[in-house]
């Protein structure tokens, strides 16, 4: 039996969010959260009782590092990583993300302060990958393009993790998460790393921009109008991804249309070995949209780990993504599976 359900590398930081959905420049009260895109994904499985772990690094002696560790413990997420000496006030630190939630016609704004980010130092030498994947065992390795593109050493780490996972029969999940600012001046290096990881991946996740800009896949073709035309365009895109990267057996994306900051149309598409599974976009209420995509990935991976039918993977993932949008924490924390299925069914009745 494998020790961990999901493992991921990540750069941990904190998010500062204005209270009462106020914009950053007008707020004077903020709430601090510990977060990362990758641990957002882990949180669904952790909340529902599965063992998960993140590989990261911490700033030695930092109270922010202590806060992050306490939050990970409270969330049921194991962690491993070195303590890096900060080297004074201009040395390494945990990144800060300052983000409001938006309201109505005012969309959310995110301001990233990543100078000196300790996570950029993550490298293969920090971790015993043979022990992790060979001796302890991992069901799914989840990789994010955010970490793969953070620095040359993080790209090498993600490639090494994918290779080692594949050697020991661990499924590899890869969410492309393309960010143009990370890729600037590094296109050749990162295209090669992303191509190798995608070639080893069993589960490929991304939106149209991700697949086009990270992997060079031709985007959705102009065709029919309306929602069905958009779905057909995405299906064509994902067929081309599958032709280019045939090792994977699951290809997935979310669909989002913003009505306003409080209401989105939320949907999902999954291509599995048994065909297409689609949740057509429908309205969801949004308290804070950040982390909705991560929550969706976390729910889908949970369904895969539970060996459900693929139709349930996309349904559960749709609902955990919708759940994340009702929270200020960036991550979905379902109390049980029934809560998630109630969201999918549109049942918001009180449970006593």
C-alpha positions in Angstrom: 0.0 0.0 0.0 1.3 3.4 -1.0 1.9 5.9 1.8 0.6 9.0 0.1 -2.4 9.6 -2.1 -1.1 12.8 -3.7 2.3 14.6 -3.5 3.3 17.9 -5.0 6.2 20.3 -5.0 5.2 23.9 -4.1 6.3 27.3 -3.0 4.4 28.3 0.1 3.4 31.9 0.7 0.7 34.0 2.3 -2.3 35.9 1.0 -3.5 39.1 2.5 -7.1 39.8 1.7 -9.1 43.0 2.6 -12.1 42.3 4.8 -15.7 42.8 3.5 -14.6 42.5 -0.2 -13.1 45.9 -0.2 -10.4 46.9 -2.8 -6.8 46.8 -1.6 -6.1 50.5 -1.9 -9.1 51.5 0.3 -8.9 48.8 3.0 -7.4 49.1 6.4 -8.3 45.6 7.7 -6.8 42.5 6.2 -6.9 38.7 6.9 -3.9 36.6 6.5 -4.0 33.1 4.8 -1.4 30.5 4.0 -1.8 29.3 0.5 -0.3 28.0 -2.8 -2.0 26.7 -5.9 -0.6 23.2 -5.4 -1.7 22.8 -1.8 -5.1 24.2 -2.9 -5.3 21.0 -5.0 -4.2 18.8 -2.1 -6.8 20.2 0.3 -9.8 18.4 -1.1 -8.2 14.9 -0.6 -6.7 16.0 2.8 -10.1 17.3 4.0 -11.7 14.0 3.1 -9.2 11.9 5.0 -6.5 10.9 2.4 -2.8 11.3 3.2 -1.1 14.0 1.1 2.3 15.7 1.2 3.9 18.8 -0.2 7.7 19.2 -0.9 8.7 22.8 -0.3 11.3 25.0 1.5 11.0 27.4 4.4 12.9 30.5 5.6 14.8 29.6 8.7 13.6 31.5 11.8 10.8 33.2 10.0 7.5 33.7 11.9 5.8 33.5 8.4 7.3 30.1 8.0 6.0 29.1 11.4 2.5 30.3 10.4 2.6 28.4 7.2 3.6 25.2 8.9 0.9 25.5 11.5 -1.7 26.1 8.8 -0.5 23.0 6.8 -0.7 20.9 9.9 -4.3 22.2 10.6 -5.2 21.3 7.0 -3.9 17.7 7.3 -1.1 18.3 4.8 2.3 16.8 5.5 5.3 18.7 4.4 9.0 18.2 3.8 11.8 20.7 2.9 14.9 22.4 4.1 15.2 25.5 6.2 17.0 28.2 4.2 19.0 30.9 6.0 17.5 34.2 5.1 20.8 36.1 4.8 19.5 39.4 6.2 16.5 41.6 5.3 17.3 41.5 1.6 17.6 37.7 1.4 15.0 34.9 0.8 11.4 35.1 2.1 8.0 33.6 1.6 6.1 35.5 -1.2 3.1 37.7 -0.4 0.0 37.8 -2.5 -2.2 40.8 -1.9 -5.6 40.1 -3.4 -9.1 41.5 -3.0 -12.3 39.5 -3.9 -14.0 42.1 -6.1 -17.7 42.9 -5.9 -20.4 43.2 -8.5 -19.0 45.1 -11.5 -15.6 45.5 -9.8 -13.5 42.5 -10.6 -10.9 41.0 -8.2 -7.3 42.3 -8.4 -4.2 40.3 -7.4 -0.9 41.9 -6.6 2.0 39.5 -6.3 5.1 40.3 -4.3 7.5 37.5 -5.1 10.9 39.2 -4.7 13.4 36.9 -3.0 10.9 34.0 -3.1 12.4 31.0 -1.2 10.5 28.6 -3.4 12.7 29.5 -6.4 15.5 27.6 -4.8 13.6 24.2 -4.8 15.8 21.6 -6.5 16.2 17.9 -6.8 19.0 17.7 -4.2 16.6 18.8 -1.5 14.5 15.6 -1.6 15.1 11.8 -1.7 12.9 11.0 -4.6 13.8 7.3 -4.6 12.6 7.0 -1.0 9.4 9.0 -1.7 8.3 7.1 -4.8 10.2 3.8 -4.5 10.0 3.0 -0.8 7.1 5.0 0.6 4.9 5.1 -2.5 2.7 7.8 -4.1 -0.6 7.2 -5.9 -0.5 10.6 -7.8 2.2 13.2 -8.4 0.6 16.5 -9.1 2.7 19.1 -10.9 1.9 22.7 -11.7 3.3 24.8 -14.5 3.6 27.6 -11.9 6.3 25.6 -10.1 7.9 24.2 -13.2 8.4 27.7 -14.5 9.5 29.4 -11.3 13.3 29.0 -11.9 15.7 26.7 -13.8 16.1 24.5 -10.7 12.4 24.1 -10.1 11.9 23.1 -13.8 14.6 20.5 -13.4 13.0 19.3 -10.1 9.6 18.8 -11.8 11.1 16.9 -14.7 13.0 14.7 -12.2 9.9 14.0 -10.2 7.9 13.1 -13.3 10.6 10.7 -14.4 10.9 9.1 -11.0 7.1 8.8 -10.5 6.8 7.2 -13.9 9.5 4.7 -13.1 7.6 3.5 -10.0 4.1 3.5 -11.5 2.9 6.7 -9.9 0.3 8.5 -12.0 1.5 12.0 -13.0 -1.0 14.9 -13.1 0.2 18.1 -14.9 -1.8 21.4 -14.7 0.0 23.6 -17.2 -0.8 26.9 -15.6 1.0 29.0 -18.1 2.2 32.5 -16.9 3.7 34.7 -19.6 5.8 36.7 -17.1 7.5 33.5 -15.9 8.3 32.4 -19.4 9.9 35.7 -20.7 13.3 35.0 -22.1 13.1 31.3 -21.1 10.8 30.0 -23.8 13.2 27.3 -25.3 14.1 26.0 -21.8 10.6 25.8 -20.5 9.0 24.5 -23.7 11.4 21.5 -23.5 10.7 20.9 -19.8 6.9 21.2 -20.3 7.0 18.9 -23.3 8.8 16.2 -21.3 6.5 16.4 -18.3 3.4 16.4 -20.6 4.8 13.3 -22.4 5.0 11.5 -19.0 1.7 12.7 -17.7 -1.3 10.5 -17.2 -3.6 13.5 -16.5 -3.2 16.7 -18.5 -5.1 19.8 -17.4 -5.2 23.3 -18.9 -7.2 26.0 -20.6 -6.9 27.0 -24.3 -4.1 29.5 -23.5 -2.2 26.9 -21.5 -2.2 24.3 -24.3 -1.4 26.8 -27.0 1.4 28.7 -25.3 3.0 26.0 -23.1 2.8 23.1 -25.6 2.3 24.8 -29.0 -1.1 23.1 -29.7 -3.3 24.9 -32.2 -6.2 26.6 -30.3 -10.0 26.0 -30.7 -11.2 26.4 -34.2 -13.8 29.0 -35.0 -17.0 27.2 -35.6 -20.5 27.1 -34.2 -21.8 30.0 -32.1 -23.0 30.0 -28.5 -22.1 27.6 -25.7 -22.2 24.5 -27.8 -19.8 26.0 -30.3 -17.4 26.8 -27.5 -17.7 23.3 -26.1 -17.1 21.8 -29.6 -14.1 24.1 -30.0 -12.6 22.8 -26.7 -13.2 19.2 -27.7 -11.3 19.7 -30.9 -8.4 21.3 -29.0 -8.3 18.4 -26.5 -8.4 15.9 -29.4 -5.2 17.6 -30.8 -3.6 17.5 -27.3 -4.4 13.8 -27.1 -2.8 13.2 -30.5 0.3 15.1 -29.5 0.5 13.5 -26.0 -1.0 10.1 -26.2 0.4 8.7 -23.0 -2.2 10.5 -21.0 -5.6 8.9 -20.4 -7.3 12.0 -19.0 -7.5 15.5 -20.4 -9.5 18.2 -18.6 -10.4 21.9 -18.5 -12.8 24.1 -16.7 -15.2 26.6 -18.4 -15.8 30.0 -16.8 -17.8 32.9 -18.0 -17.9 35.9 -15.7 -21.3 37.5 -15.3 -20.0 39.7 -12.5 -17.7 39.3 -9.5 -20.5 37.6 -7.5 -21.8 35.3 -10.3 -20.0 33.1 -12.7 -21.1 30.5 -15.2 -19.1 27.4 -14.2 -18.6 24.3 -16.3 -16.0 21.5 -17.0 -15.0 19.2 -19.8 -13.2 15.9 -19.4 -11.9 13.5 -22.1 -11.3 10.0 -20.7 -10.8 6.6 -22.3 -14.5 6.0 -22.3 -15.3 9.3 -24.1 -16.4 12.8 -23.2 -17.9 13.9 -19.9 -19.2 17.5 -19.7 -20.8 19.6 -17.1 -22.4 22.4 -19.0 -21.8 25.9 -17.5 -24.4 27.0 -15.0 -24.5 29.9 -12.5 -22.6 29.7 -9.3 -22.4 32.3 -6.5 -18.9 33.6 -5.9 -17.5 35.0 -2.7 -13.9 34.8 -4.0 -13.0 33.2 -7.3 -9.3 32.6 -6.6 -8.7 28.8 -6.2 -11.7 27.7 -8.1 -9.7 25.9 -10.8 -7.4 24.3 -8.2 -10.4 23.1 -6.2 -11.8 21.6 -9.4 -8.5 19.7 -10.0 -8.5 18.5 -6.4 -12.0 17.1 -6.7 -11.2 15.4 -10.0 -8.1 13.7 -8.6 -10.0 12.6 -5.5 -12.5 10.9 -7.8 -9.7 9.2 -9.6 -8.2 8.0 -6.4 -11.5 6.6 -5.3 -11.7 4.6 -8.6 -15.1 6.1 -9.5 -16.4 6.2 -13.0 -15.0 9.1 -15.1 -18.4 10.8 -15.2 -18.2 11.3 -11.5 -14.6 12.7 -11.7 -15.7 15.7 -13.6 -18.9 16.1 -11.6 -17.2 16.0 -8.2 -14.4 18.3 -9.6 -17.0 20.8 -10.8 -18.6 20.9 -7.4 -15.3 21.2 -5.4 -14.4 24.1 -7.7 -17.8 25.7 -7.0 -17.2 25.1 -3.3 -13.8 26.9 -3.3 -15.6 29.9 -4.8 -17.8 30.2 -1.7 -14.7 30.5 0.6 -12.0 33.1 1.2 -9.2 30.6 1.8 -8.3 29.8 -1.9 -8.9 26.1 -1.2 -12.0 23.9 -0.9 -12.4 22.1 2.5 -15.4 19.8 2.2 -16.7 18.4 5.4 -17.7 15.2 3.6 -18.5 13.8 0.2 -22.2 14.4 0.7 -21.6 18.2 0.9 -19.9 18.1 -2.5 -22.6 16.1 -4.1 -25.3 18.4 -2.7 -23.5 21.3 -4.4 -23.5 19.4 -7.7 -27.2 18.6 -7.3 -28.0 22.2 -6.5 -29.3 21.4 -3.1 -28.4 24.2 -0.6 -30.9 23.1 2.0 -29.9 23.2 5.7 -28.5 19.9 7.0 -29.4 19.3 10.6 
